[in-house]
Amino acid sequence: MKRRKLNMRKDDEFRYMLGQILKDLPEGVQGSLKGTIYAKAANMGIKEAKEFVLRKKEEGIIDDEKAKRIIDLLYKYSVYR
């Protein structure tokens, strides 16, 4: 069964854009979020990455606007594979 996952042909672009969204967070938090979001999107699926982002929003680590931008980015750079 195909699942919506990160488009590996555009992963450099995705990483750059994700970094731009998270750039005003502390470096340790930023690196951890980027790594986890990327890994979930590439290996598990966009749905799991979205759930992780929403969980971090609930925990107050990222705000509503950042969460929305990250989720939009996830869907923009995803394909069924």
Secondary structure, 3 states (H helix, E strand, C coil): CCCEEECHHHHHHHHHHHHHHHCCCCHHHHHHHHHHHHHHHHHHCHHHHHHHHHHHHHCCCCCHHHHHHHHHHHHHCEEEC
